[in-house]
Amino acid sequence: MSMNSQGRSTTPSEATPHSDVHTVSGSRGLQQREDLIFETGSTAKTGVDLPAPKGGMDRLGGVTRKQSVGLPGLSEPEAVRHYVRLSQKNYAIDLGLFPLGSCTMKHNPRLNEKVARMPGFADIHPMQPQATVQGALELIDQLATWLKTLTGMPAVAMSPKAGAHGEFCGMMAIRGALMARGEIETRTRVLVPASAHGTNPATAVQCGFKVDEIKADARGRVDMEDLKAKLEDSSDIAGIMLTNPNTCGLFETDIREIADLIHEAGGYFYCDGANFNAIVGRVRPGDLGVDAMHINLHKTFSTPHGGGGPGAGPTVLSEALADYAPVPFVVEEDGVFHLVEQRTDEGSDAFGRLCAFHGQMGMFTRALTYMLSHGADGLKQAAEDAVLNANYIQSRLKSVMTPAFDGYCMHEALFSDAFTAEGIETLDIAKAMIDEGYHPMTMYFPLVVHGAMLIEPTETESKAELDRFCDSMLSIAEKAKAGDESLKGAPYLAPMRRLDETQAARKPELRWSEPDKVAAE
Ligand SMILES: *Cc1c(COP(=O)(O)O)cnc(C)c1O
């Protein structure tokens, strides 16, 4: 048994408290039981003590509420505890390693938060006179310069508010260019590889194009033979939407040839840049022949995301598409910054606005802070460390698990379920990870790999943490390989055991009804 410096055992006891341990409180150790807020509070109770409103005139024309709203009343400590207990049931990047792939949830330096909260950035309004927000406009301009430099592209649209929104921006620019060429009626087909993120085909369709799927080859890259076959009659080709590195975590090695083929066919090359974090500082997409690419600031430049929080998807554009960028954008003249809100020049073919204002100021501030605090060399190092960490995981786990493809990966390691015994699925492995204290990896995506398990550690984790994670994964994988039936019951230690996920997705119960009303029905 190993001991820590205090002489306490660091080996978990064999008698781990399993689900059959009964507690009177319903709590499990320091994991507190928590009921719904409606069950905790009572409509008869109130947390505040206000005098009853003075009767006065009815300003609502008789539509004032006659009954109580039925909201639960709680005292302040009850309300605080309710939400703190719920928050403790959440897994978070500030709690442990987040293995989700295609996501890049990583550490967001606290410095970014500090700068984003500075009143000069946080307490301004988009309708303020521009003379009073010169610093904010300069920040947007500087960030734009960094993005153009890192990608080797001449223009950038800053306003898209998510990756998918950036795709929409890029594809609208392509539409604009095709319209100007008088070819929007004929060029209607967009090629999308089978491994693409679901937003790619959705964007193409939203912009009025038809999606034509290209196969993946045995190496997990675009099948060049299939691509060439699809380009044989190229008169209707609008372009391609390709992710690089792709969603299998692999660099598209034929990307230059793909760009040339698409351009020869008269189409444009949209690159999904969600995985830019794997190549920042090493590869400039502009050098690969890309015409448009969104950058998820919330995946590559550290701004927090998830839980529906704000994202930002600035979209860089090539010379061919620059004139079709949306408004507004920032320009500098003699040291004064202003927003161009309307174009009257040649670029008036541009499609207008994507959103009411200029984009996500808070995300811009965090991203530029991250860039300035890392410097160009630090950004490159973050990309290299992310790739190194993913390869470390792939190399350790492949002693039991089956890598989906041969060779090195980029920022994420992808496994198939080929190693599991009959009857054990990817889902069982994911559930067992919860017992080990980890959020499950991305599973069943990309669809081109059977029972896919996609793991992305990013640069955030130390070797010790990666090893701890790999040890847990290998012990679960061994069980999966041996067909250990206990995996089917996992998680054993979570506040909620295995839920009926199909029911939860198809027939969600989102309303609470008072028990006596339910009984009366
Ligand atoms: C995350 C992601 C997107 C979509 O980005 P959002 O900011 O979530 O809209 C698109 N493509 C890929 C490959 C992604 O990983």
The ligand as an SDF file (V2000), in Angstrom:
LIG
                    3D

 15 15  0  0  0  0  0  0  0  0999 V2000
  -16.8660   23.1770  -32.9440 C   0  0  0  0  0  0  0  0  0  0  0  0
  -16.7970   22.9460  -34.3770 C   0  0  0  0  0  0  0  0  0  0  0  0
  -17.6260   23.6740  -35.2570 C   0  0  0  0  0  0  0  0  0  0  0  0
  -18.7020   24.6260  -34.8140 C   0  0  0  0  0  0  0  0  0  0  0  0
  -18.2650   25.6630  -33.9770 O   0  0  0  0  0  0  0  0  0  0  0  0
  -19.2670   26.3850  -32.9620 P   0  0  0  0  0  0  0  0  0  0  0  0
  -18.4800   27.5080  -32.3960 O   0  0  0  0  0  0  0  0  0  0  0  0
  -19.6440   25.3530  -31.9550 O   0  0  0  0  0  0  0  0  0  0  0  0
  -20.4500   26.8450  -33.7600 O   0  0  0  0  0  0  0  0  0  0  0  0
  -17.4670   23.4440  -36.6140 C   0  0  0  0  0  0  0  0  0  0  0  0
  -16.5880   22.5490  -37.0750 N   0  0  0  0  0  0  0  0  0  0  0  0
  -15.7850   21.8270  -36.2600 C   0  0  0  0  0  0  0  0  0  0  0  0
  -14.8090   20.8500  -36.8430 C   0  0  0  0  0  0  0  0  0  0  0  0
  -15.8650   21.9940  -34.8730 C   0  0  0  0  0  0  0  0  0  0  0  0
  -15.0870   21.2770  -34.0730 O   0  0  0  0  0  0  0  0  0  0  0  0
  1  2  1  0
  2  3  1  0
  2 14  2  0
  3  4  1  0
  3 10  2  0
  4  5  1  0
  5  6  1  0
  6  7  2  0
  6  8  1  0
  6  9  1  0
 10 11  1  0
 11 12  2  0
 12 13  1  0
 12 14  1  0
 14 15  1  0
M  END
$$$$
